[in-house]
Amino acid sequence: PVQHLKKNRAVGDTVDGAVAGAVGSPGSKGGRGNPSPRRARSPRRHLARSYAKVASGAGTAATPVTMPHNEEEEDEPLTLAGRRADGEHVAVEPRASLLLAEVPAFARTPGVKLALLAGACAMEATCYTLCVPFLTTHLNNTYDISIAEAGFIFVSYTIGSVCSTPLVETITRNLGSSGAISAAVCVLGLSQLVLMFARTIPALLSARFVGGLAAGLIWSAVLTSCHLMSHRSGNMGTLFGTVLGAVSMGTVIGPALGGTMYRYGGWHLPLGVVAVVCLVFSLLIALLLPEESVTSKEAHAAAGSGWGALASRQLIAVLAIVMSGATVFSSIDSVLPIHLQRQYGHTSLQTAGVFLVISIFYGLAAPTFGSIADRTGKALYVSMGGLLGLALLLPLWALPLPQWGLFVVAVLFGTCATAQLTPASTLLEQVAAEVVGDHPTLTYAVFNCAYVSGMALGPGTLAMLTDLLSFQLATVCVAGGALVVSGVAACSLHSAMHADTVAQARAAA
């Protein structure tokens, strides 16, 4: 770091002297002779406080600015408080939106920006679940489309979301994160209009597929905006938890709203209303959401190829943990309704109530576990604890429980699911900063792809195993398989991070 600063003529000899006194040499009194592994990863952290003192006149070339060695401080994880103290996250507050040179003052507050981001994801979740009560039955009854064909039309939305992964970084880099969100919400609304007037299978498939592409872009761009906002606050887990809470509300509102409007207005009413709301919300985002600065093309070129870095063992381990948790969480969607009907005589309304409880507690607990991951710096342990809870709870659904027991399992299942997923955003942020570089949109696009793939894999896997074995054995197999995969991934991630820490410490020494 000293040699780098000396090359910068604008800094001057004053900073050179202060930095030399602050860094020192191994074993010297004035320097940090034994820097910690965490601090060694970014030499700028060693110098941040020295810069501040030099700038204010507190340090001069004759009076070096020293940072005393503190073993206890160095062994602490890089928590939210630690990041703020070291000045790691410094970013300029954005003021311009897609359509306005300067947004109103109220729109620049973190609460309003987070509300717009969470609203975009809630809108996507509502559009996805809106047609759950009527899509397959309407297509089967009206157009003589088979149940299998109708089911494939429904699933094409998920396929589109996965296929959006290679596109999101280019789109977000050119439009900006706010512009990408606004455009994606607009396209999502237009896809609902096309679906409303579609009459053939190719048109229906295309409308759902394009809607899925827009949904993947919304998720990736929203998480990128949260990532950039966290540069000023260091609370990615809390931001992501709030977004997940809004998504859970969208998944609750969608089926109820869609079923009600379809009953009174038929096929056109729910799709038309949601399309108009999407278009209006897209305009609102373009007006009020400040444009978070996405990495410039020069910075992307300097960072190298993000796609090549995706082969990193650490990043693959994080994605495996995310996919394992999503697989367990979504596995009950296919078999549990049939089991509840046969075992307890549940009506469709009572079964919907069980899933409603899961969704509510999934959303309520998300900000809490995100905040825990941010403030403790133990995102990996929190996420694996949630996955362990999911794996233990999944076989309980197959037991002959009383009604209150089903309620308790539903509460715990939703809570453990959000405890597993929400800290993964903090864990991904920590890993991606080192292995992917300055490609946040690509990172969160792959994150979304892993999550969606797990959500699609779970129901089919459990249904297939239930046909081959039984519901009880199938839940044990799915839970055990997820624990094995995630356990291996967690051990690999932990060892890789530890090895990296040791290597950095030796290099710094």
Helices and strands as residue ranges (DSSP letters): H 2-7, H 13-23, H 37-40, H 43-55, H 71-74, H 80-86, G 105-108, H 110-130, H 135-142, H 147-163, H 165-197, H 201-233, H 236-265, H 268-288, H 297-303, H 306-309, H 313-330, H 332-344, H 348-376, H 379-393, G 394-398, H 403-435, H 440-468, H 471-508
